[in-house]
Amino acid sequence: SGTLDCEQPSKIVSRERVNTFVADNMDNLATDIARGHGEYLNTLAVLMEVPEDSRADFYVRLQSNFSTIYSSPQVNSTEVVSSIESLM
């Protein structure tokens, strides 16, 4: 297949980890984003490779855009990730 012993680019692997993390932690992440802090929000920042000195601004941006990120009770993890990425 041409992929033997080849690694995926780090951005693709990182994106997969973000998608999996958000899908597995939708409710807890929503709570942390609404509060503007918390371990789930911090983990998201690490997975998204937000520099440590920019994380406070990242948290505030997500908190102030909570209703855009979690736009409805039926929002799915892919939509949440897309909304977060559009705010970065």
N, C-alpha and C positions, 0 to 999 in steps of 0.2 A: 504493500500500500504506500510505500515511500515514507512512512513515519516511524519505522523501526529505529529505536534508540534516539529519537528526537524528542526534545522537551517542548512543551507548549510555551509560547511567549509568556513572560511573567504577568503582563496585563490581562491576558485571557484567564490565567489561573486565578489572579486576584479578583477578576469580575465574577468568576464562578463561586469563589468563596463568599463574596459579598452577597450574591444572589441566594446562596444556601443559608447563610447566616440570617438574612432578612426573612426568608421563608420560614425558617425554624423559630423565629423570635418576634413575629409581627406584634403581638400584644405587649410584650415587655419593651420592645423598642419604641412603640407608640407612647407608652407611659414615660419613658426616659426623654423622648423628644418633647413631649408636652411639659415636662419639668425643666428641661434644659440641661440636664446632667444625669449621670448614672452609668453603671458598668456596661449596659448594652449599647448606649450611645458612644462610650469610649471605645468599645470593641469595634463598632462600626467605623469610627474614625481611624483606628489602627488598620483595619482591613482595607479602607479606602485610601490609605497612605497619606492622610492629612498630617502635615508637619505638626509636631507637638506645640510649637509656638502659635499655630493658627487654629488650634482646636477650640478655644473659647469662642472665637468668632464663628466657627463652623456650628457649634452648639446653638448659639444665639440665632444664627440664620435659619437653622432647621426649626427651632422652637417658634420663631416668628412666622414661619410658613407651614406650621403644622396642618392647617386645614387644606392646604394645597397638596401636601404629601399624603395625608390620610383623607382623601377627598370624599369618601363615602364608606359606609360599613362594609361594602362589598369589594373594596379596593384589594387588589392582589399584590403579592410581593414584587412582581416585575414592575408594576406601576409605581410602587413605592420607591424602588431603586431608581427608576427613570426620573421621577420627580426630584429625588435627592441629587442625582447627577446634574440635572438641569440648574440646580441652585449653586453648584460649585463653580 
